[in-house]
């Protein structure tokens, strides 16, 4: 079995409204703004941290644990564009922007949204975009922090 490749096989869109987070429609996703060609190769950074609930018992010699609350952190590192109309990520990802970040993995980014595709849906509110320091032989970049506003749906299916 071959490994699922990442390069060119991720689609990332900001979608303003989704009626059913577990089953977003292809029309809702198509109405979103594609960001994958504006995010750096290592700039899609979505992490989940989970608290631990300690549940030791008097009769046990080990400390039992249970999963506690989780927190998802979303950071997008994006490139800037010379032409204002192409500088979509910089223009869109303003402080206070709310909606959904939708990620599809394992299919080429140019494949259209269609029914039965598996996607991740993150309800999100973005913070202030942060320009990153310039680097030699580099491009202008900025980081946008997304704050998860509700539980994400990691195994949604496009309706």
Residue frames as qw, qx, qy, qz and C-alpha x, y, z in Angstrom:
[[0.000, 0.888, 0.460, 0.000, 0.00, 0.00, 0.00],
 [0.400, 0.425, -0.013, 0.811, 1.24, 3.45, -0.88],
 [0.213, -0.442, -0.447, 0.748, 1.30, 6.35, 1.53],
 [0.186, 0.882, 0.428, 0.067, -1.14, 9.23, 0.98],
 [0.500, 0.157, 0.035, 0.851, 0.93, 12.09, -0.44],
 [0.123, -0.727, -0.389, 0.552, 0.50, 15.62, 0.84],
 [0.135, -0.371, 0.296, 0.870, 2.05, 17.86, -1.83],
 [0.253, 0.058, -0.507, -0.822, -0.67, 19.20, -4.11],
 [0.399, -0.289, -0.843, -0.218, -3.27, 16.97, -2.46],
 [0.157, -0.467, -0.625, 0.605, -4.84, 19.34, 0.04],
 [0.029, -0.596, -0.402, -0.695, -7.73, 21.71, -0.58],
 [0.253, -0.398, -0.540, 0.697, -8.38, 24.45, 1.99],
 [0.027, -0.552, -0.414, -0.723, -11.30, 26.86, 1.77],
 [0.071, 0.169, 0.503, -0.845, -12.83, 29.51, 3.96],
 [0.173, -0.454, -0.755, -0.439, -16.61, 29.03, 3.79],
 [0.171, -0.303, 0.214, -0.913, -18.84, 31.73, 5.29],
 [0.670, -0.122, 0.321, -0.658, -21.89, 29.55, 5.98],
 [0.317, 0.073, -0.934, -0.149, -22.58, 25.84, 6.34],
 [0.669, -0.337, -0.110, -0.653, -26.03, 24.60, 7.33],
 [0.951, -0.290, 0.038, -0.098, -24.93, 21.13, 8.51],
 [0.132, -0.794, 0.592, 0.040, -21.34, 20.87, 9.69],
 [0.636, -0.181, 0.749, 0.028, -21.37, 17.06, 9.34],
 [0.566, 0.391, 0.666, 0.290, -22.62, 17.22, 5.75],
 [0.063, 0.629, -0.111, -0.766, -21.62, 20.46, 4.00],
 [0.733, 0.575, 0.356, -0.070, -22.96, 20.67, 0.47],
 [0.639, 0.141, 0.338, 0.677, -20.79, 20.94, -2.61],
 [0.134, 0.811, 0.301, 0.484, -22.56, 24.24, -3.37],
 [0.456, -0.889, -0.015, 0.044, -21.67, 25.67, 0.08],
 [0.721, -0.388, 0.288, 0.497, -18.03, 24.62, -0.33],
 [0.527, 0.419, 0.394, 0.626, -17.80, 25.94, -3.89],
 [0.047, -0.924, -0.221, -0.308, -19.09, 29.31, -2.64],
 [0.634, -0.695, 0.044, 0.336, -16.09, 29.49, -0.31],
 [0.249, 0.903, -0.349, -0.039, -12.70, 31.04, -0.99],
 [0.950, 0.093, -0.147, 0.260, -9.86, 28.68, -1.93],
 [0.270, -0.915, 0.299, -0.009, -6.71, 29.33, 0.08],
 [0.924, -0.173, 0.250, 0.232, -4.44, 26.34, -0.66],
 [0.683, 0.470, 0.101, 0.550, -2.42, 28.20, -3.32],
 [0.014, -0.842, 0.131, -0.524, -1.86, 31.09, -0.89],
 [0.748, -0.617, 0.227, -0.087, -0.77, 28.98, 2.11],
 [0.112, 0.686, -0.717, -0.050, 2.92, 28.07, 2.28],
 [0.663, 0.160, -0.719, -0.130, 3.91, 24.41, 1.87],
 [0.438, -0.143, -0.777, 0.429, 4.20, 24.01, 5.64],
 [0.091, -0.177, 0.184, -0.962, 1.73, 26.74, 6.54],
 [0.683, -0.359, -0.345, -0.535, -1.40, 24.70, 7.29],
 [0.231, 0.195, -0.793, 0.529, -0.91, 24.13, 11.00],
 [0.681, -0.401, -0.145, -0.595, -3.93, 22.57, 12.73],
 [0.320, 0.175, -0.848, 0.384, -3.27, 20.97, 16.11],
 [0.669, -0.548, -0.268, -0.425, -5.46, 19.54, 18.81],
 [0.140, 0.322, -0.743, 0.570, -4.40, 19.49, 22.43],
 [0.676, -0.432, -0.497, -0.330, -6.34, 17.41, 24.90],
 [0.317, -0.587, 0.497, -0.555, -6.51, 17.86, 28.65],
 [0.483, 0.013, -0.870, 0.103, -6.20, 14.87, 30.96],
 [0.646, -0.530, 0.038, -0.548, -8.72, 13.98, 33.64],
 [0.175, 0.323, -0.871, 0.327, -6.97, 12.18, 36.45],
 [0.780, -0.291, -0.152, -0.532, -9.13, 9.40, 37.93],
 [0.268, 0.315, -0.862, 0.294, -7.02, 7.55, 40.51],
 [0.778, -0.415, -0.315, -0.352, -8.74, 4.98, 42.71],
 [0.477, -0.673, 0.482, -0.294, -7.81, 4.16, 46.28],
 [0.914, -0.111, 0.385, -0.057, -7.58, 0.47, 45.39],
 [0.807, 0.558, -0.003, 0.196, -5.24, 0.93, 42.42],
 [0.648, -0.481, 0.178, 0.562, -1.47, 1.24, 42.25],
 [0.360, 0.173, 0.415, 0.818, -1.60, 3.26, 39.04],
 [0.182, 0.473, 0.217, -0.834, -3.22, 6.56, 38.21],
 [0.412, 0.499, 0.728, 0.226, -6.06, 6.10, 35.78],
 [0.011, 0.362, -0.128, -0.923, -6.74, 8.80, 33.22],
 [0.438, 0.630, 0.641, -0.004, -9.57, 9.80, 30.93],
 [0.325, 0.332, 0.310, 0.830, -9.62, 12.22, 28.00],
 [0.055, -0.609, -0.423, 0.669, -10.65, 15.71, 29.00],
 [0.361, 0.858, 0.175, -0.321, -11.51, 18.84, 27.08],
 [0.680, 0.129, 0.372, 0.618, -9.77, 19.41, 23.77],
 [0.075, 0.856, -0.001, -0.512, -8.63, 22.59, 22.09],
 [0.729, 0.406, 0.361, 0.416, -7.90, 22.99, 18.40],
 [0.180, -0.732, 0.158, 0.637, -5.36, 25.59, 17.29],
 [0.668, 0.592, 0.374, 0.252, -5.37, 26.81, 13.69],
 [0.190, -0.737, 0.240, 0.602, -2.50, 28.80, 12.21],
 [0.724, 0.590, 0.297, 0.198, -2.25, 29.64, 8.53],
 [0.332, -0.564, 0.308, 0.690, 1.00, 30.99, 7.11],
 [0.586, 0.700, 0.406, 0.035, 0.16, 32.69, 3.83],
 [0.484, 0.005, 0.278, 0.830, 2.06, 34.49, 1.09],
 [0.178, 0.724, 0.166, -0.645, 1.35, 38.05, -0.01],
 [0.598, 0.467, 0.520, 0.392, 0.72, 38.90, -3.66],
 [0.269, -0.117, 0.164, 0.942, 1.94, 41.91, -5.69],
 [0.212, -0.302, -0.492, -0.788, -1.43, 42.46, -7.37],
 [0.335, -0.124, 0.464, -0.811, -4.14, 43.64, -4.97],
 [0.792, 0.044, -0.142, -0.592, -6.87, 41.50, -6.57],
 [0.778, 0.157, -0.607, 0.037, -4.70, 38.39, -6.10],
 [0.125, 0.308, -0.679, 0.654, -3.82, 39.20, -2.47],
 [0.622, -0.393, -0.475, -0.483, -6.95, 37.29, -1.42],
 [0.673, -0.318, -0.588, 0.315, -5.69, 35.76, 1.85],
 [0.285, -0.039, -0.287, 0.914, -4.41, 39.12, 3.16],
 [0.296, -0.228, -0.187, -0.909, -7.68, 40.83, 2.22],
 [0.671, -0.330, -0.545, -0.379, -9.98, 38.06, 3.50],
 [0.696, -0.280, -0.584, 0.309, -8.41, 36.93, 6.78],
 [0.060, -0.603, 0.153, -0.781, -9.28, 40.00, 8.84],
 [0.023, 0.014, -0.764, 0.645, -9.72, 40.12, 12.60],
 [0.469, 0.200, 0.438, -0.740, -13.25, 39.03, 13.50],
 [0.550, 0.225, -0.574, -0.564, -13.92, 37.03, 10.31],
 [0.552, -0.101, 0.747, -0.357, -16.16, 34.09, 11.23],
 [0.769, 0.323, -0.308, -0.458, -17.16, 31.03, 9.28],
 [0.943, -0.148, 0.300, -0.004, -15.65, 27.64, 8.58],
 [0.090, 0.646, -0.708, -0.270, -12.23, 26.46, 7.50],
 [0.945, 0.140, 0.203, -0.214, -12.74, 23.31, 5.42],
 [0.072, -0.614, 0.754, 0.222, -9.85, 20.96, 4.66],
 [0.958, 0.212, 0.059, -0.185, -9.89, 18.06, 2.23],
 [0.275, -0.633, 0.702, 0.177, -6.87, 15.76, 2.16],
 [0.580, -0.064, 0.803, 0.124, -5.74, 13.10, -0.28],
 [0.568, 0.635, 0.492, 0.179, -7.15, 14.48, -3.56],
 [0.427, 0.186, 0.172, 0.868, -5.45, 16.94, -5.86],
 [0.016, -0.434, -0.346, 0.832, -6.38, 20.48, -4.88],
 [0.226, 0.181, -0.385, -0.876, -7.88, 21.19, -8.31],
 [0.174, -0.304, -0.920, -0.178, -10.51, 18.45, -7.94],
 [0.354, -0.421, -0.137, -0.824, -13.92, 20.06, -7.50],
 [0.342, -0.088, 0.706, -0.613, -15.94, 19.57, -4.33],
 [0.579, -0.055, -0.608, -0.541, -18.32, 16.66, -4.91],
 [0.805, -0.374, 0.080, -0.454, -20.64, 14.47, -2.87],
 [0.978, -0.152, -0.130, 0.064, -19.11, 11.68, -0.75],
 [0.493, 0.521, -0.413, 0.561, -15.73, 13.40, -0.29],
 [0.656, -0.555, -0.394, 0.326, -14.37, 13.33, 3.27],
 [0.205, 0.687, -0.097, 0.691, -13.56, 16.74, 4.76],
 [0.414, -0.347, -0.542, 0.644, -12.64, 18.38, 8.05],
 [0.069, -0.772, -0.311, -0.550, -14.83, 21.32, 9.11],
 [0.446, -0.226, -0.446, 0.742, -13.52, 23.82, 11.66],
 [0.087, -0.921, -0.345, -0.161, -15.84, 26.60, 12.93],
 [0.624, -0.066, -0.094, 0.773, -13.45, 29.51, 13.20],
 [0.007, -0.991, -0.135, 0.016, -13.01, 33.17, 14.06],
 [0.719, 0.326, -0.100, 0.606, -9.79, 34.80, 12.89],
 [0.426, -0.744, -0.123, 0.500, -7.60, 37.16, 14.83],
 [0.129, 0.915, -0.198, -0.327, -5.39, 39.97, 13.64],
 [0.880, 0.402, -0.052, 0.248, -3.16, 38.97, 10.69],
 [0.511, -0.766, 0.253, 0.298, 0.52, 39.17, 11.67],
 [0.594, 0.739, -0.317, 0.027, 3.13, 40.09, 9.06],
 [0.915, -0.276, 0.072, 0.287, 6.20, 37.85, 9.43],
 [0.269, -0.769, 0.344, 0.467, 9.76, 39.08, 9.40],
 [0.650, 0.677, -0.280, -0.202, 11.39, 39.27, 5.96],
 [0.788, -0.325, 0.472, 0.227, 13.89, 36.59, 5.05],
 [0.026, 0.575, -0.602, -0.553, 16.62, 36.46, 2.45],
 [0.189, 0.112, -0.861, -0.458, 15.58, 34.72, -0.76],
 [0.089, 0.368, 0.879, -0.290, 12.01, 34.58, 0.50],
 [0.109, -0.534, -0.517, -0.659, 8.58, 35.96, -0.13],
 [0.257, -0.276, 0.322, -0.868, 6.46, 38.24, 2.03],
 [0.447, -0.284, -0.845, -0.070, 4.35, 36.18, 4.41],
 [0.368, -0.395, 0.301, -0.786, 1.88, 36.63, 7.21],
 [0.190, -0.127, -0.955, 0.192, 0.36, 34.36, 9.82],
 [0.507, -0.324, -0.127, -0.789, -3.33, 34.27, 10.63],
 [0.046, -0.041, 0.902, -0.427, -4.51, 32.67, 13.85],
 [0.544, -0.293, -0.498, -0.609, -7.87, 30.96, 13.73],
 [0.256, -0.178, 0.715, -0.626, -9.75, 30.43, 16.96],
 [0.264, -0.229, -0.904, -0.245, -11.99, 27.37, 17.01],
 [0.354, -0.229, 0.149, -0.894, -15.43, 28.61, 18.07],
 [0.859, -0.101, 0.188, -0.466, -17.11, 25.20, 18.41],
 [0.703, -0.221, 0.667, 0.113, -16.24, 21.53, 18.12],
 [0.265, 0.477, -0.607, -0.577, -14.77, 20.66, 14.74],
 [0.913, 0.175, 0.278, -0.240, -16.10, 17.83, 12.62],
 [0.204, -0.593, 0.698, 0.346, -13.07, 15.85, 11.50],
 [0.243, 0.046, 0.928, 0.279, -14.98, 13.22, 9.52],
 [0.474, 0.526, 0.242, -0.663, -17.61, 15.16, 7.64],
 [0.452, 0.194, 0.768, 0.411, -18.92, 13.97, 4.28],
 [0.155, 0.213, -0.237, -0.935, -19.83, 16.32, 1.45],
 [0.500, 0.417, 0.675, -0.347, -23.56, 16.04, 0.70]]
